[in-house]
Amino acid sequence: MKKNNSGIFFGLFIIFIGIVLILSQFGMLDLDKIVNFLSDHISTIISLLLIVTGVNLVFDKYNGVKFFAWTAFFAVLLISGCIYGGATENKIERSTNKAYIRPFTEEKLPETEEGRLKMKLSGQNLKIGSTESGLIKGDMTDSGVQYKVDYKKNNKVADIDFKMESGFFLENVKNLVSMNGSDSKSWTTEEPLEVLLNTDVLWDIDLKFGGTDGEIDLSSLKVEEFELDGGAGNIKLILGDRHPSTKVDIDAGAANFKIFVPKNSGIKVEVDGLLSSVSFKDLTLEQTKKKTYVSPEYDNAKNKIEIDIDIGAGSVEINGI
């Protein structure tokens, strides 16, 4: 009976997956390294796939040739992934021991009054805090995160842009694989990306993330706008009263938030989306509309904080401090 090309491919593919899973279960194969190999050599893998497909078309009548071609293709993937993992193991250990943490700092120019921080991250453990020295400083890991600083309006405004060199998708895949056997509630790398912002500068913060845990302490900063747009994560956000008006806009998929606000500030909270739960602790807020909550002395407060929350699933807890 003649076997078709798709049947041979599918059968060998199932066998390949089974072998990979067995080797992984016995500790003989690291899935994280296999994913790294696939992402780093995607163009080579596509080229091999095209060659095997061409061989199958040319030798369409010879099932033995087609079987050998697909077997060789999956064998090359498996062996190359194992060799790649062993060859990079020492390199990864050296990077962790000697160059894993990279401190950075940018001096504040005397005329700089405003800062606009933009961050596009995925799979990071993020910490934001304050500093009295420099415009911005902190520590970041060797995870492909880069930043740049541009000054505008005669150096009065500083634009700071953090982004991931490797992009969102592959980082998320690697993080999900590396979570095998670990705490499923964590979405991030273990070492944090720590960013400290100058306390004398008025800040606008725009954070976009995919799978990010964070502790964002803005209590000592002057913040005019804080915007967070992302997917899954666990975020602790601490707000302060150093600026007369602070606008917070949160739009996330499946995330859990713990937000801390000063009790003496005027608080207004608008909730939208399919939240699993929203709760208030040590705060007295009045529900003025179906999903709007306002503190009694909001209009007379010297510092006002407006929080607009839209979350697909998760929870929000707002605490008075």
Buried (B, 14 or more C-beta within 10 A) or exposed (E): EEEEBEEBBEEBEEEBEEBBEEBBEEEEBBBBBBBBBBBEBEEEBEEBEEEBBEBBEEBEEEBEBBBEBBBEBBEBBBEBBBEBBEEBEEEBEEEEEEEBEEEEEBEBEEEBBBBBBBBBBBBBBBBBBBBEEBBBBBBBBEBBBEBEEEBEEEEEBBBBBBBBEBEBEBBBBBBBBBBEEEEEEBBBBEBBBBBBBBBEBBBBBBBBBBBBBBBBBBBBBBBBBBBBBBBBBBBBBBBBBBBEEBBBBBBBBBBBBBBBBBEEBBBBBBBEBEBEEBEBEEBEBEEEEEBBBBBEEBEEBEBBBBBBBBBBBBBBBBBBE
